[in-house]
Amino acid sequence: MGKKARTVVDVLKAARWMIENIGWTQFSDFRDSKGRPIIGESRLQCVSKIRSMCLMGALNLVEKEDIRYYHITSMRKKVERAIQKVCPRWFANTSNTSISNFNDDPDRKKEDILRVLDLAIKDAQR
């Protein structure tokens, strides 16, 4: 593995790079080359199979040691706040508070996710 991302900007940039260059999906953290969800595998087992990922999957891959277990770190909270900050209309609705719901909105496109990450990176660099 490479160096671990240490700042909010590092995490956002790494997640953006992965979504842009590996691929983006909805309704699953990761998918293989046939579009099937990759579930229950360790990071090392699944990395070589990943052909697309959702925003949460990208954040998990960058920020967590074991992607099989969901736990929120202080870095994750900061990264989620950075994303929520640049999308106030979406996250103002209390039923739309999760990053997964944002990613999985039926009208959402890969370009939307990349644009939000660009805005969050720019804002976090200030």
C-alpha positions as CSV (number, residue, x, y, z in Angstrom):
1,M,0.0,0.0,0.0
2,G,1.0,3.6,-0.4
3,K,1.3,6.3,2.1
4,K,-1.8,6.8,4.3
5,A,-3.7,10.1,3.7
6,R,-3.2,12.3,6.7
7,T,-5.4,15.3,6.0
8,V,-8.9,16.0,4.8
9,V,-7.6,17.3,1.5
10,D,-5.4,14.2,1.0
11,V,-8.4,11.9,1.6
12,L,-10.6,13.9,-0.8
13,K,-8.0,14.0,-3.5
14,A,-7.3,10.3,-3.3
15,A,-11.0,9.5,-3.4
16,R,-11.5,11.8,-6.3
17,W,-8.6,10.2,-8.2
18,M,-9.9,6.7,-7.6
19,I,-13.5,7.5,-8.8
20,E,-12.2,9.3,-11.9
21,N,-9.6,6.8,-12.9
22,I,-11.0,3.4,-11.6
23,G,-14.7,4.0,-11.9
24,W,-17.9,5.1,-10.1
25,T,-20.9,3.1,-9.1
26,Q,-24.1,3.3,-7.0
27,F,-25.7,1.0,-4.4
28,S,-22.5,-0.9,-3.6
29,D,-19.2,0.2,-2.1
30,F,-17.3,-1.7,-4.8
31,R,-18.0,-3.6,-8.0
32,D,-16.0,-6.0,-10.1
33,S,-15.4,-6.1,-13.8
34,K,-18.9,-7.7,-14.3
35,G,-20.6,-5.1,-12.2
36,R,-21.1,-7.5,-9.3
37,P,-20.8,-6.1,-5.7
38,I,-17.6,-7.0,-3.9
39,I,-18.7,-7.8,-0.3
40,G,-16.9,-9.2,2.8
41,E,-13.4,-9.3,1.5
42,S,-10.3,-7.7,3.1
43,R,-8.7,-4.7,1.5
44,L,-5.9,-6.8,0.0
45,Q,-8.3,-9.4,-1.3
46,C,-10.6,-6.9,-3.0
47,V,-8.3,-4.2,-4.3
48,S,-7.3,-6.0,-7.4
49,K,-10.9,-6.8,-8.3
50,I,-12.3,-3.3,-8.0
51,R,-13.5,-1.7,-11.2
52,S,-15.8,0.9,-9.8
53,M,-16.7,2.3,-6.4
54,C,-19.2,4.7,-4.8
55,L,-18.1,7.8,-2.9
56,M,-18.2,6.0,0.5
57,G,-16.3,3.0,-0.9
58,A,-13.6,5.4,-2.2
59,L,-13.4,7.1,1.2
60,N,-13.2,3.7,3.0
61,L,-10.4,2.5,0.7
62,V,-8.4,5.6,1.3
63,E,-9.0,6.1,5.0
64,K,-9.6,2.7,6.7
65,E,-7.3,-0.2,7.4
66,D,-10.0,-2.9,7.1
67,I,-12.9,-2.0,4.7
68,R,-15.0,-5.0,5.9
69,Y,-15.9,-3.1,9.1
70,Y,-17.8,0.1,9.3
71,H,-16.6,2.5,11.9
72,I,-16.4,6.2,11.9
73,T,-13.0,7.8,12.6
74,S,-12.4,11.4,13.4
75,M,-10.9,11.9,9.9
76,R,-14.1,10.4,8.4
77,K,-16.2,12.9,10.3
78,K,-14.1,15.8,9.0
79,V,-14.2,14.5,5.4
80,E,-18.0,14.0,5.6
81,R,-18.4,17.5,7.0
82,A,-16.3,18.9,4.1
83,I,-18.5,17.2,1.6
84,Q,-21.7,18.2,3.3
85,K,-20.5,21.8,3.6
86,V,-20.4,22.3,-0.2
87,C,-23.8,20.7,-0.8
88,P,-25.9,22.5,1.7
89,R,-29.2,22.2,-0.1
90,W,-28.9,18.4,-0.4
91,F,-27.8,17.8,3.3
92,A,-30.3,20.4,4.7
93,N,-33.0,17.8,4.4
94,T,-32.7,15.6,7.5
95,S,-33.6,12.5,5.5
96,N,-30.6,13.1,3.2
97,T,-27.7,13.3,5.7
98,S,-25.6,10.3,4.6
99,I,-22.9,10.4,2.0
100,S,-24.3,7.0,0.7
101,N,-27.7,8.5,0.1
102,F,-26.1,11.5,-1.7
103,N,-24.1,9.1,-4.0
104,D,-27.0,6.8,-4.6
105,D,-29.5,9.5,-5.6
106,P,-31.1,8.2,-8.9
107,D,-30.3,11.5,-10.6
108,R,-26.6,11.5,-9.5
109,K,-23.9,11.1,-12.1
110,K,-20.1,10.5,-11.9
111,E,-19.5,14.1,-13.0
112,D,-21.6,15.3,-10.0
113,I,-19.5,13.4,-7.6
114,L,-16.3,14.7,-9.1
115,R,-17.6,18.2,-9.0
116,V,-18.6,18.0,-5.3
117,L,-15.1,16.5,-4.5
118,D,-13.5,19.4,-6.4
119,L,-15.5,21.9,-4.4
120,A,-14.8,20.2,-1.1
121,I,-11.0,20.0,-1.9
122,K,-11.0,23.7,-2.8
123,D,-12.9,24.7,0.3
124,A,-10.8,22.5,2.6
125,Q,-7.5,24.1,1.2
126,R,-8.5,27.5,2.5
